[in-house]
Amino acid sequence: MLIVETAISLIALAIALWLRPWRMLGSTTLRTPEGPKRRVSPLVTPLFASLVLLPWLWALPTLVRMPLPLQLSGACLLVLMLGWPLAIPVLWIVGAIAAALTPALAWSDALSAIAWLGVIPATLAMLLGALIRHFTGTRMFVFVLGRAFLGTVACVFITGVFTQWSGHALTTEVDDGLALVARWLMAWSDGLITGMLTAIFVAFKPEWLATWSDHLYLPKPRSHEP
């Protein structure tokens, strides 16, 4: 099964790199009264924040012994912030850092984490986001509640079901039924965090969301002609 997981992750990485996502991190030149100034891409901040925080979330079950390991993904939020092409190589780096943080996490486990915690939920989030936008259009409420919150719950839980079906059990101390309940609850935790942060970013830091556009999602005021 590891070969299949690695193949899926490598194919996604190859497609993402073929799209040249590093162009989104390029600086831009702004014209000001004082002269032209170069501005670093605002996506640099969420990218580095993800590289700092996500590896600890992925490595948490091996760092803290719990009867039922707490495993959060964060991949759906990363797709909303960076877009799918840039999120995929970042998730590979996150998996490598998580493996380096703890000796208990073998590289084979890191490859499985890249697939099941990163690439697969991120790809599902991208596909679900495209479907939501196709059928509902560009609505701010749908973006935050449907795509960021409920969409994350659906993508993370579906991935969790396939993860368990593939033989990656949360723990040997509980049966499969209780493990599915745990995955369902953790999917809601992931969705709550993603939805809350997305709502905050939409209000205060929309430039941190590569999938957001004020021009598309904010309603335009109607002009009243005399």
TACORFEN-V148442 format. One record per residue. PHI is phi in whole degrees, -180 to 180 (NA if undefined). OMEGA is omega in whole degrees, 0 to 359 (* if undefined). D_CENTER is the distance of its C-alpha to the mean C-alpha in Angstrom with 2 decimals. Layout:
BEGIN
PHI & OMEGA & D_CENTER
PHI & OMEGA & D_CENTER
END
This chain:
BEGIN
NA & 180 & 23.29
-63 & 180 & 21.87
-64 & 179 & 23.12
-66 & 180 & 21.27
-61 & 180 & 17.92
-65 & 180 & 18.61
-64 & 178 & 19.79
-60 & 182 & 16.72
-67 & 180 & 14.53
-69 & 178 & 17.30
-63 & 178 & 17.71
-63 & 179 & 14.12
-65 & 180 & 14.59
-64 & 179 & 17.96
-64 & 181 & 16.94
-63 & 179 & 14.28
-68 & 177 & 17.02
-63 & 179 & 19.59
-81 & 178 & 17.91
52 & 184 & 18.43
-70 & 180 & 15.25
-63 & 177 & 17.09
-64 & 180 & 19.16
-71 & 181 & 16.60
-97 & 181 & 17.42
-70 & 179 & 21.11
-80 & 179 & 23.38
-120 & 180 & 25.37
-103 & 179 & 28.97
-107 & 177 & 29.99
-94 & 180 & 33.60
-124 & 177 & 35.06
-58 & 179 & 38.71
-84 & 182 & 38.79
122 & 181 & 37.66
-67 & 177 & 34.53
-132 & 179 & 31.66
-90 & 182 & 28.59
-118 & 179 & 25.25
-71 & 180 & 22.23
-57 & 178 & 18.98
-66 & 180 & 17.22
-74 & 178 & 13.81
-63 & 182 & 15.35
-64 & 178 & 15.00
-65 & 179 & 11.25
-65 & 181 & 11.03
-69 & 176 & 13.71
-63 & 178 & 12.56
-66 & 180 & 9.38
-68 & 179 & 11.99
-84 & 189 & 14.24
-92 & 187 & 12.45
-61 & 180 & 9.86
-58 & 179 & 12.81
-69 & 177 & 14.92
-66 & 180 & 12.74
-70 & 182 & 12.67
-87 & 186 & 16.36
-56 & 181 & 17.44
-61 & 179 & 19.12
-90 & 179 & 21.27
-90 & 182 & 22.13
-125 & 180 & 23.21
-80 & 179 & 25.30
-133 & 177 & 24.70
-58 & 178 & 26.28
-127 & 187 & 22.95
-60 & 176 & 20.05
-91 & 185 & 17.18
-127 & 177 & 13.94
-100 & 184 & 10.62
-98 & 184 & 7.30
79 & 184 & 4.73
-69 & 181 & 2.26
-66 & 176 & 2.85
-64 & 180 & 3.74
-64 & 177 & 3.10
-65 & 179 & 4.30
-65 & 183 & 6.56
-80 & 188 & 7.69
-109 & 188 & 8.38
85 & 184 & 8.66
-61 & 183 & 8.29
-61 & 180 & 11.32
-84 & 181 & 10.43
-68 & 184 & 6.92
-63 & 177 & 8.91
-64 & 176 & 11.67
-64 & 179 & 9.80
-66 & 174 & 8.40
-62 & 179 & 12.09
-65 & 178 & 13.32
-60 & 178 & 11.43
-62 & 179 & 13.09
-67 & 179 & 16.33
-67 & 179 & 16.42
-61 & 178 & 15.84
-67 & 180 & 18.72
-77 & 182 & 20.81
-72 & 185 & 20.47
-136 & 178 & 22.26
-66 & 182 & 25.06
-72 & 180 & 24.53
-95 & 180 & 21.35
-72 & 181 & 22.80
-67 & 175 & 21.34
-66 & 176 & 21.43
-67 & 178 & 19.30
-66 & 178 & 16.85
-66 & 176 & 16.77
-65 & 179 & 16.24
-65 & 178 & 13.33
-59 & 181 & 11.70
-74 & 191 & 12.40
-86 & 177 & 11.90
-95 & 186 & 9.12
-115 & 192 & 7.12
-64 & 186 & 8.76
-69 & 177 & 10.03
-64 & 178 & 7.49
-65 & 179 & 5.39
-68 & 176 & 9.04
-62 & 179 & 10.06
-64 & 178 & 7.79
-66 & 180 & 9.32
-67 & 179 & 12.63
-65 & 178 & 12.74
-63 & 178 & 12.07
-65 & 178 & 14.89
-67 & 180 & 17.07
-62 & 180 & 16.76
-68 & 180 & 17.69
-66 & 187 & 20.44
-92 & 183 & 22.06
-115 & 182 & 21.67
81 & 183 & 21.62
-102 & 179 & 20.19
-125 & 183 & 20.54
-61 & 181 & 18.94
-62 & 180 & 19.39
-68 & 180 & 17.74
-61 & 184 & 14.70
-76 & 185 & 14.23
-79 & 185 & 15.65
-78 & 185 & 15.04
-83 & 185 & 11.70
-77 & 186 & 9.82
-89 & 184 & 11.96
-67 & 177 & 13.70
-63 & 177 & 11.36
-64 & 178 & 8.69
-57 & 182 & 11.88
-64 & 183 & 13.09
-65 & 182 & 10.31
-68 & 181 & 9.98
-70 & 178 & 13.78
-60 & 177 & 14.66
-63 & 179 & 12.89
-63 & 178 & 14.74
-63 & 179 & 17.93
-68 & 176 & 17.84
-62 & 179 & 17.10
-67 & 179 & 20.19
-63 & 181 & 22.13
-79 & 177 & 21.66
107 & 179 & 23.31
-92 & 181 & 20.67
-79 & 176 & 22.09
-63 & 180 & 20.80
-162 & 178 & 24.38
-86 & 185 & 27.86
-86 & 180 & 29.26
-127 & 180 & 28.09
-80 & 185 & 28.55
-66 & 181 & 26.05
-63 & 179 & 26.49
-67 & 177 & 25.65
-64 & 177 & 22.65
-66 & 176 & 21.30
-61 & 179 & 22.01
-64 & 179 & 20.09
-65 & 178 & 16.99
-63 & 180 & 17.49
-68 & 179 & 17.81
-69 & 175 & 14.79
-64 & 177 & 12.72
-67 & 176 & 14.39
-64 & 177 & 13.66
-61 & 180 & 9.88
-66 & 180 & 10.61
-65 & 180 & 13.13
-65 & 180 & 11.23
-64 & 180 & 8.51
-64 & 180 & 11.62
-65 & 181 & 13.78
-67 & 178 & 11.93
-64 & 178 & 11.36
-62 & 179 & 15.08
-66 & 181 & 16.10
-67 & 178 & 14.52
-60 & 183 & 16.12
-79 & 190 & 19.34
-117 & 183 & 19.59
-137 & 181 & 17.17
-63 & 180 & 16.32
-70 & 176 & 16.40
-84 & 180 & 13.12
-115 & 180 & 11.41
-68 & 182 & 11.94
-91 & 181 & 11.75
-107 & 176 & 14.38
-145 & 177 & 18.08
-58 & 183 & 20.95
-64 & 183 & 23.28
-88 & 192 & 21.61
-97 & 179 & 20.49
-88 & 181 & 23.24
-66 & 181 & 26.58
-86 & 179 & 29.36
-67 & 179 & 32.57
-79 & 179 & 35.50
-87 & 180 & 38.46
-101 & 179 & 41.78
-86 & 180 & 44.58
-69 & * & 48.09
END
